Amino acid sequence: MESGPVLIYRRIDPIADADVVYGNYRDACAASFGDAARCSTRAEYLDWLTRRVEEFPDGHVLATLANRGGAIVGQLELQVPYGLRVGYVNLFHVTRDWRRLGFGRQLHEEYADRYFRAWEADTIELHVSPTNHAAVQFYRSLGYKLAAVETRGDRMWRMERRVERATAAS
């Protein structure tokens, strides 16, 4: 069996990685809402991200390609609040040059699924704009289903999927 490209996951440093992570966040906002005007300011986002990294350090990572000089392929912002069995995806971003090459699926299978299993989550939730057709299609291909239509300023879909448990080989 042939393995995919080797990704290295490293914790986000909100100071050193500020330009990259804020750029990815703005790109995700633009994909969701048509432009980045609805994004938080740089200071607001980086303040929020710093708190999230402190609380959920292993859930906030950049994925880089080992054999391409550390080219950044994606960014994940994941959390499982203590005491809950529901994990949440705050941001799932594949950088523009690496989209539609299987990296989104690889990020999900190699990192996100493993992260949520380690925290013993039963379900993963995320919000996506129904106008972000590429993201909706991608999440559906991973097994996410529409759970609710929510309005919090913008119409958003809450999608969820069960966490797949590792099974012992027979």
C-alpha positions as a Markdown table, in Angstrom:
| # | Residue | x | y | z |
|---|---|---|---|---|
| 1 | Met | 0.0 | 0.0 | 0.0 |
| 2 | Glu | 1.4 | 3.4 | -1.0 |
| 3 | Ser | 1.3 | 6.1 | 1.7 |
| 4 | Gly | 0.5 | 9.7 | 1.0 |
| 5 | Pro | 2.8 | 12.7 | 1.4 |
| 6 | Val | 4.4 | 13.0 | 4.8 |
| 7 | Leu | 2.8 | 15.8 | 6.8 |
| 8 | Ile | 4.4 | 17.2 | 9.9 |
| 9 | Tyr | 2.0 | 18.8 | 12.5 |
| 10 | Arg | 3.3 | 21.5 | 14.7 |
| 11 | Arg | 1.5 | 23.6 | 17.3 |
| 12 | Ile | 0.6 | 27.1 | 16.2 |
| 13 | Asp | 2.6 | 29.8 | 17.8 |
| 14 | Pro | 0.2 | 32.8 | 17.6 |
| 15 | Ile | 3.1 | 35.3 | 17.7 |
| 16 | Ala | 5.6 | 33.7 | 15.2 |
| 17 | Asp | 2.8 | 32.3 | 13.0 |
| 18 | Ala | 0.6 | 35.4 | 13.1 |
| 19 | Asp | 0.8 | 36.4 | 9.5 |
| 20 | Val | 0.1 | 32.8 | 8.2 |
| 21 | Val | -2.7 | 31.9 | 10.6 |
| 22 | Tyr | -4.5 | 35.2 | 10.3 |
| 23 | Gly | -4.2 | 34.9 | 6.5 |
| 24 | Asn | -5.7 | 31.4 | 6.6 |
| 25 | Tyr | -8.5 | 32.6 | 8.8 |
| 26 | Arg | -9.3 | 35.5 | 6.4 |
| 27 | Asp | -9.3 | 33.1 | 3.5 |
| 28 | Ala | -11.7 | 30.9 | 5.3 |
| 29 | Cys | -14.0 | 33.9 | 6.0 |
| 30 | Ala | -13.9 | 34.9 | 2.4 |
| 31 | Ala | -14.8 | 31.4 | 1.3 |
| 32 | Ser | -17.7 | 31.3 | 3.7 |
| 33 | Phe | -19.1 | 34.8 | 3.2 |
| 34 | Gly | -17.9 | 36.1 | -0.1 |
| 35 | Asp | -15.3 | 38.4 | 1.4 |
| 36 | Ala | -13.2 | 38.8 | 4.5 |
| 37 | Ala | -15.1 | 41.9 | 5.8 |
| 38 | Arg | -16.9 | 39.8 | 8.4 |
| 39 | Cys | -13.7 | 38.5 | 9.9 |
| 40 | Ser | -12.5 | 39.5 | 13.3 |
| 41 | Thr | -9.7 | 42.0 | 13.4 |
| 42 | Arg | -6.2 | 40.7 | 13.4 |
| 43 | Ala | -5.8 | 41.6 | 17.1 |
| 44 | Glu | -9.2 | 40.0 | 18.1 |
| 45 | Tyr | -8.4 | 36.8 | 16.2 |
| 46 | Leu | -4.9 | 36.5 | 17.6 |
| 47 | Asp | -6.1 | 37.2 | 21.1 |
| 48 | Trp | -8.8 | 34.5 | 20.7 |
| 49 | Leu | -6.3 | 32.1 | 19.1 |
| 50 | Thr | -3.8 | 32.6 | 21.9 |
| 51 | Arg | -6.4 | 31.6 | 24.5 |
| 52 | Arg | -7.5 | 28.6 | 22.5 |
| 53 | Val | -3.8 | 27.4 | 22.0 |
| 54 | Glu | -3.3 | 27.7 | 25.8 |
| 55 | Glu | -6.4 | 25.7 | 26.6 |
| 56 | Phe | -6.2 | 23.1 | 23.7 |
| 57 | Pro | -2.5 | 23.1 | 22.6 |
| 58 | Asp | -2.6 | 19.9 | 20.6 |
| 59 | Gly | -5.8 | 21.0 | 18.8 |
| 60 | His | -4.2 | 24.0 | 17.1 |
| 61 | Val | -1.7 | 23.0 | 14.5 |
| 62 | Leu | -0.2 | 23.8 | 11.2 |
| 63 | Ala | 0.4 | 20.9 | 8.8 |
| 64 | Thr | 3.6 | 21.2 | 6.7 |
| 65 | Leu | 5.0 | 19.0 | 4.0 |
| 66 | Ala | 8.2 | 17.3 | 5.1 |
| 67 | Asn | 9.8 | 17.1 | 1.7 |
| 68 | Arg | 8.9 | 20.6 | 0.4 |
| 69 | Gly | 10.8 | 22.7 | 2.8 |
| 70 | Gly | 8.0 | 22.9 | 5.3 |
| 71 | Ala | 5.4 | 24.3 | 2.9 |
| 72 | Ile | 2.3 | 24.9 | 4.9 |
| 73 | Val | -0.6 | 22.7 | 3.7 |
| 74 | Gly | -3.2 | 23.4 | 6.2 |
| 75 | Gln | -4.3 | 24.7 | 9.6 |
| 76 | Leu | -6.6 | 23.0 | 12.2 |
| 77 | Glu | -8.3 | 24.6 | 15.2 |
| 78 | Leu | -9.9 | 21.8 | 17.2 |
| 79 | Gln | -11.2 | 21.4 | 20.7 |
| 80 | Val | -13.0 | 19.1 | 23.0 |
| 81 | Pro | -14.2 | 21.1 | 26.1 |
| 82 | Tyr | -13.4 | 19.3 | 29.3 |
| 83 | Gly | -16.1 | 17.0 | 30.5 |
| 84 | Leu | -17.9 | 17.0 | 27.1 |
| 85 | Arg | -18.1 | 14.2 | 24.5 |
| 86 | Val | -18.6 | 16.6 | 21.6 |
| 87 | Gly | -15.5 | 17.9 | 19.8 |
| 88 | Tyr | -15.6 | 21.0 | 17.8 |
| 89 | Val | -13.8 | 22.2 | 14.6 |
| 90 | Asn | -13.3 | 25.9 | 14.8 |
| 91 | Leu | -11.2 | 26.1 | 11.6 |
| 92 | Phe | -10.3 | 23.5 | 9.0 |
| 93 | His | -8.2 | 25.1 | 6.3 |
| 94 | Val | -6.2 | 23.8 | 3.4 |
| 95 | Thr | -4.1 | 26.5 | 1.8 |
| 96 | Arg | -5.0 | 27.4 | -1.8 |
| 97 | Asp | -2.1 | 25.8 | -3.6 |
| 98 | Trp | -2.7 | 22.4 | -1.9 |
| 99 | Arg | -6.5 | 22.1 | -2.4 |
| 100 | Arg | -8.1 | 19.2 | -4.3 |
| 101 | Leu | -5.0 | 17.1 | -3.9 |
| 102 | Gly | -6.3 | 14.9 | -1.0 |
| 103 | Phe | -4.7 | 16.9 | 1.7 |
| 104 | Gly | -8.0 | 17.8 | 3.4 |
| 105 | Arg | -8.9 | 14.1 | 3.8 |
| 106 | Gln | -5.3 | 13.4 | 5.0 |
| 107 | Leu | -5.5 | 16.2 | 7.6 |
| 108 | His | -8.8 | 14.8 | 8.8 |
| 109 | Glu | -7.8 | 11.2 | 8.9 |
| 110 | Glu | -4.3 | 11.6 | 10.3 |
| 111 | Tyr | -4.8 | 14.4 | 12.7 |
| 112 | Ala | -8.4 | 15.5 | 13.4 |
| 113 | Asp | -9.8 | 11.9 | 13.9 |
| 114 | Arg | -6.9 | 10.9 | 16.1 |
| 115 | Tyr | -7.2 | 14.1 | 18.2 |
| 116 | Phe | -11.0 | 13.6 | 18.8 |
| 117 | Arg | -10.5 | 9.9 | 19.6 |
| 118 | Ala | -7.8 | 10.7 | 22.1 |
| 119 | Trp | -10.1 | 13.1 | 23.9 |
| 120 | Glu | -12.8 | 10.4 | 23.8 |
| 121 | Ala | -15.3 | 12.5 | 21.9 |
| 122 | Asp | -18.3 | 10.7 | 20.5 |
| 123 | Thr | -19.3 | 13.4 | 18.0 |
| 124 | Ile | -17.6 | 16.1 | 16.0 |
| 125 | Glu | -19.4 | 19.3 | 15.2 |
| 126 | Leu | -18.6 | 22.3 | 13.0 |
| 127 | His | -20.4 | 25.2 | 11.4 |
| 128 | Val | -20.2 | 25.9 | 7.7 |
| 129 | Ser | -21.9 | 28.5 | 5.5 |
| 130 | Pro | -24.3 | 26.8 | 3.1 |
| 131 | Thr | -22.9 | 29.0 | 0.3 |
| 132 | Asn | -19.5 | 27.5 | 0.8 |
| 133 | His | -20.3 | 24.6 | -1.6 |
| 134 | Ala | -16.8 | 23.2 | -1.8 |
| 135 | Ala | -16.6 | 22.9 | 2.0 |
| 136 | Val | -20.1 | 21.5 | 2.3 |
| 137 | Gln | -19.3 | 18.8 | -0.3 |
| 138 | Phe | -15.9 | 18.1 | 1.4 |
| 139 | Tyr | -17.5 | 17.6 | 4.8 |
| 140 | Arg | -20.2 | 15.4 | 3.4 |
| 141 | Ser | -17.6 | 13.2 | 1.7 |
| 142 | Leu | -16.1 | 12.7 | 5.2 |
| 143 | Gly | -19.5 | 11.6 | 6.6 |
| 144 | Tyr | -20.7 | 14.8 | 8.2 |
| 145 | Lys | -24.5 | 15.3 | 8.0 |
| 146 | Leu | -26.6 | 18.4 | 8.5 |
| 147 | Ala | -27.7 | 18.6 | 12.1 |
| 148 | Ala | -29.3 | 22.1 | 12.2 |
| 149 | Val | -29.7 | 25.4 | 10.4 |
| 150 | Glu | -28.7 | 28.2 | 12.7 |
| 151 | Thr | -28.9 | 31.9 | 12.5 |
| 152 | Arg | -26.3 | 33.8 | 14.5 |
| 153 | Gly | -25.9 | 36.9 | 12.3 |
| 154 | Asp | -25.4 | 34.7 | 9.3 |
| 155 | Arg | -27.2 | 31.6 | 8.3 |
| 156 | Met | -24.9 | 28.7 | 9.1 |
| 157 | Trp | -25.3 | 24.9 | 9.0 |
| 158 | Arg | -24.2 | 22.9 | 12.0 |
| 159 | Met | -22.9 | 19.6 | 10.6 |
| 160 | Glu | -21.8 | 16.6 | 12.7 |
| 161 | Arg | -20.5 | 13.1 | 12.4 |
| 162 | Arg | -19.8 | 10.3 | 14.8 |
| 163 | Val | -16.2 | 9.7 | 15.8 |
| 164 | Glu | -14.9 | 6.5 | 14.2 |
| 165 | Arg | -13.3 | 4.3 | 16.7 |
| 166 | Ala | -10.2 | 2.3 | 15.9 |
| 167 | Thr | -11.1 | -1.4 | 15.7 |
| 168 | Ala | -8.7 | -4.3 | 16.4 |
| 169 | Ala | -7.6 | -6.3 | 13.4 |
| 170 | Ser | -9.3 | -9.7 | 13.2 |
